[in-house]
Amino acid sequence: MGKTISEKIFSSHCGKDVSAGDVAVCNIDFCFGQDGTSSLIIDSFNKLGAKKVFNKKKFCMVIDHSAPSPNIGVSGVHQKMRNFAREHDVEIFDIGCGVCHQVIPESGLVSPGDLVIGADSHTCTYGALGVFSTGMGSTDLAVALASGKNWFKVPETIKIILKGRTKKGVYSKDVILHIIGDLGADYGTYKTVEFSGDYIKRLSMDARFTITNMAIEMGAKAGIIEPDETTYRYLRKAKRPSTLSRDRFGTLLKSDKDAVYSEILEYDVSKIEPQIAKPHTVDNVTPIKKAKGIRVDEAFIGTCTNGRLEDLTIAASILKDRRVHKYVKLIIAPASKAIFEEAMKKGLISIFIKAGACIVAPGCGPCVGTHNGVLSKGENAISTANRNFKGRMGNPEAFIYLASPATVSASAIEGKIADPRKYIK
């Protein structure tokens, strides 16, 4: 019987042949924590009596959720992380480096076929590189940090085939929102979602990261995409260049033709128009024509979903020679320092500033709701983030709408949710 990509990765990491439903203790290739979770990781690691990390090159911490620190308590957490990194000689990406789900892959720390865990729910992002990556609690992360291992129940896989070409003004964010809206927030609970089809093959890496990043929003344990030449081109450009080649892995990172899926679904992306996820759940999705005209008080472009260079380029193409509505706060947070630098070289930052946007330090920005654009009571925000739960941007009495960078940009200009297609040549 054939195997899925996920089953092959787990089999290669536990030293035996395993299939969906099996329990396996596996070797971990990489693990990490961010400033919202690392304090508990450190405490749990110490309670275990561990004296050293299993491999100092296979763990890092990222200060991204509240960076720079907004208060004394967070400053204490950041210092605790820096002290641990110094004591154990492990890497720490400090304030301004960017979001964990951008700086880790762009630094060449994860590779196709890896098994990666992170103390952050959107660790599934790295599946765009053919990695099985999933979020875990801080205590589980501490166990892996001490031992280099953790246990897993091998998940079943849902295969989603995406065919066709999107129309003008429709992006990968619209596609994944449409799928989540159609299937629901718990449809893929504890399953891998394998994205495939000619639409996926044509996507850039930036767009693929958007797709896998939001797999957790349909309940999935992981999202994954079969690596191809686009994947390896991205890896070769990483700060720590990879010598990986497609030939090295053979069929490891390709599901067998007779692999068993829990189900196979197909979508024709040519039928999708710009999408909006309305408050207060990510699966409360509607076509933009049913949301147009809703007042916007704050617009945010950034996060681990849509703060990459391609996203900023799309936003700049709409904002160029235009002004943000006088009653709208437009906040932009590049996903990493490298992206920030490249955006400056390309003139994107100048376009944003001239349009009236506020550029904040690379990191999670307003998404997490601890600083940088906390919403006021009754305010409406339109955001490129991945979640719109009550309180997500700092105020449970505010309202968050999710959309693509193009839709957020158009809405910032008009002061209301707007269709981006009229701004696109």
N, C-alpha and C positions, 0 to 999 in steps of 0.2 A: 504493500500500500504506500502511495506517495505521501510526501510531507509538505507542509507549508513552510514559508520562510521562518516563522516563529518556532515551529517544531524543530527545524534544523539548527537554529541558533541555540535553543535549549539543549538539544542532544549534544552539541559540540562543547557545551560548557559544564555538563554534569558527568561526562565520561560514559554515557550509556544512551541507548536508543529510547527516546521518550515521545509520547504523542499527547494530544489534547486530553486533559483530565488527569494525567499523571502528576505526581508530586516529585520534585527534584531539588536537590541541594546543588547549587551552581556556583562556579567561580565568577567573580565580578570583574569586569574590565575597567570600570571607572565609576566613581560615585562622588557626590558633592552635596553641599548645603548652601543656603543663602542666608541673609541676615535675619529673616523671619523664623528660621528653623535651626540655625547652627548652634545657638546657645544650648538648646536641649540636646543636640547631638553631642556636644562637648561634655555636658553633664552626664549623659548616659554612657558615653565612652569611659569616663572616669569611674563611674559606678561599677562598670564591668571589671575594673581593675587592670585594664589594658595599659601597657607601658609604651607602646608605639603603634603607629598605624601600619596596616598590612603592607602597604607599598606607597611611599610618599609621592610617587609620580602618578598614582591612580586616584588621587583625591584632591579636591580643591574646595575653597569657599569663595563665594561671590557676595560683595556688598552692593546690592542693587535695589532692594525694595524701599529702603529709606535712606537714600544717598543723594547729597550729604545728610548727615543726621539732623532730624527736626527737633530733638529734645535730649535731655540728659540721660534718660533711661536707654534710649537707642544708642547713644554714644557709648554707654557702658557695654552694650552687647557688641558693638563694633570693636571696642578695645579688647574684649574677651576673645573675639575671633582672631585679631592680630596677634595676641599673645600666644594662642594655640598654634597658629601658623608658624610663628617664630620658634616655639619650643620643639615642634615636630618637623620643621623644615618642609612644610607643604605650601603649595601655591595659594595665594589669596589675591583675588581681583578686587582692588579697593575702589573707593568712591570715584565715579567718573569713567570707570572701565566699561560699564554697560550691563545689560541684562544677562543673567547666567545662560539662558537658552540661545544667546547669540555669541557671547565671548567664548564659550566652551567649544562649539563646533568650529568657529573661525580661527581658533588657536590650535586646531589639529589634535585635540585631546580625545576625540572619539572617532571610530572608524567603522565602516561597514562590517556587519557580522558581530559587532560588540554586544555585550550584555551590560547595560548601564542603568543604575538607579540613582535617583536624586530626591532630596527632601523638598520637593516642589511638585505640585500636581501636573504642571505642564512639561514635565520631563519627556513626555511622549513626542515632543517636537523633533527629537533627533532621529525618529523613525524615517524622516525624509532622506536620511543618509543610508538607509538599510540597517539601522541599529535597532535592536529591541531595547527600548528605553521606557522606564515607567517610574512614576512617583511612589514614594514610600514614606512612612512616618519617620520622625527623627530617631526613635529608638531602634527601629529596624536598620536605619542607616548607620547607627553607631555599631551595631553588630557586624555589619559588612566592613566598616572601617577598621574594626579590630581583627576580623578573621579573613577578610577577602572573599567571604561567601554569604549566601542567603538562600532561603528556600522559596520555591515558587510552585504554584499549581499551573501547569502548562495550559494556556488559554486556547479555547476554540478560536477559529478565525472566520470573520465575515469578509467576503470579497466584494468590493464595490468597484464596478467597471464604469469609468467615465468616458463617454464618447462624444464626438462632435467638437465644434469650435464655439467659444463664447462670442456673443455679439458685442458691439461697441459699448463701453462703459460697464462691462461685467467682468469681474476679476475672481481670483481664487477664493477670496473672502466671501463673495456672494455665493459661490458654488458650495462651500462648506456650510454656510448658514442655511442655504436651501435644504441640504441633506439633513442637517440637524433638525430643522423645522419639520421636515417630512417624517423623520424616524422617531424623534423624541429624545429627551435628555437621558433616558435610561435604557435605550435600545441595545447598546453594545456592552452592557455591564459585564465586566471581567472577560472581555473578548479582545482579540486583536482585530483591528480593521485594516485590511490590506487594500490600498488604493491602487488601481491599475487602469489601463485603457489608453487610447491614443491621446486623449486630453492631458493626462498626467505626463506622458512622454514628452509633450511639447512644452511643459512648464519649466520655468527657471527654478533654480534652487530656492530663491527667496519665496516664490509662490508655493513651492512644495512645502516649505516650512510652515506656511500659513495653514495648509491642509492638515498636516499631522499634528500641529500644535493644538488644534481644536477637537481632536479625536476624543479627548477626555470629556468634552461637552456633550457627547452622546453616550457617556458612561464607559467608554472603552478603556481597557488596561493599557493598550498601546495602539498607535497608528504606525503603519509601515509602508514603504514604497521600495520596490525592487531597484537597486542601484543600476545606473547606466553611465554612459560617458559624461553626461551632464554632472552626475555625482562626482566622478573622479576629477573632472576639470575644477570643480569647486574645491575639492580636497587638496589638489596640487597648488592652489593659490592660498591655502591656509598659512598662517604665520609660522607654523611648524610643519613644513611641507611633508605630505605623505608620499611614500613610495608605492602605495597601493595600486594595484592594477586589477582590472576585471578578470584577467586570466588567473590571478592568484586564487580566486575563490571558486572558480568553476561554477558548479550548480548550487553552491551553498546558499546563495542569496537569491535564489529563484525558486518559487514554488513549483513542485512537480505537476505535470499535467493531470495526474490522477490523485492529487492532493484532496483531502476531504475538508470541505468548508461547512460551517453550520448553515450558511446560505450564501447565495450569490445574487447581488442586486445590480441593476443597470440604471444609469441616468444619462439623458441626452442634454449636455450643457447648453446647447444652442437654444433651448426652450427657457432658459433661466434669465431673468432680468435682475437689475440691482435689488438687493434684499436688505431688510431692516429687522433686527431682533429687538422687539419692544420689551419694556420693563414687565416683570422683573425676572424673567427666565430666558436663557439663551435659545430655547426651542420655541419661543413665542415669536415666530418669524413670519413676516408678511412681505409681499412685493412692495416696492417703494411707492407705487401709485396709491396704496392704501395708507401710507404714512406721511405723504407730502403735506407740507404746511404746518407741521407741529413746531412750535417755538423752540429755538435752541439758545441756551444761555452760555454753554461752554462746549467747545469742540476740542477733541484730543486726538493727535496722530502720534502713534508710537507703540510701545509694548513688545513683548516676545512674539506677538502675532503679526503686527504690521508696522514695525519701526525700522525696517531694513531699507537699503538704498533704493531698491525698486519702488517701495512704497512712497518714500520721500520724493522720488522722481515723478511719480504719478501725481502726487499732491502739488508739487511745484508747477507742473504743466497746467494745472487748473488755476492756481493762485497767481501765476505770473501776470503782472500788469493789472491786477485786481486788488481790491481791498476787502479785508474782513469786515463784516457788519459791525457798526459802531456799538452795538449792545452784546456782542459775542466775544468771549475770551477764547482765543485759539492758542493751544499749548502744544508744542512739538518736542518730543523726546527721542532723539536717535537711539537705536538699540545698542550701539556700542561706540567707543571712541573712534575706532577705525571707520565706522560708517559716518560719524560726525565729520571726521577729517575729509573723507571723500566727498561728502555733501558740500563742504566748503569749497573744495577744489572745483567742483562742477557748478558752483554758483547758486546752489539750491538754498543755502542758508540766507544769502542776500535776498533772494526772492521772498522767502518767508518773512524776513524782517520788514521788508518794504510793504508787504501785504498787511502787516500789523500783528504778526504772530509773536508769541513769547517762546524762546528756545530755552529748554532746561537741560540739566546735565544728563548725559547718557545713563539710562537706568529705567526702572519701571515707571517713574513719574507719577502722574495722578491715578494710575490704574488701581494701586493698592489702597489708596485713600488715607495715607498717613501724612502726606504733605503735598506740595506742588499741585494746587488746584482743587482742594477739597471743596465739594459743592455745598451750597447753602440750601436751606429748607425750601422745597418746591421748585428748585432749579431743574432744568432739563439739560442733559449732556448727550452729545453724540460722539462716539468713541470708536477707534479701531481695535479696542481691546477684545478679550475673549469672554468676558463675564459682565453681567449687568444685574447681579443680585442686589437686593436692598443693602445699602451701606457700603457697596463695593468701592465707590469713590469717596468714602468718608462720611456720608450722611444718609441714614436710612429713610429720610423723608425727601430724598431727591430721586430723579428718574433718569435711567441710563438707556440709551439706544445704541445698538452696535451696527457698524456698517464698514464698508471698504474705505480706504484712504481717499478715493475719488469722491464718494458720497459725503464723507465728512468735510472735505474741502469745499464742495459746492454748498453744503449746508452752512458752513461758516461764513461764506460770502453773503448768503441770502438771509441769514438769521432765522432760518426755519429749515426743516428737513427738505432737501431739494434733490431732484434727479440730476446726476452728474452728466448725463449724456449730452445735454445741450452745450456743455463746456468743452466737449471733446471733439477735435477735428477728425 
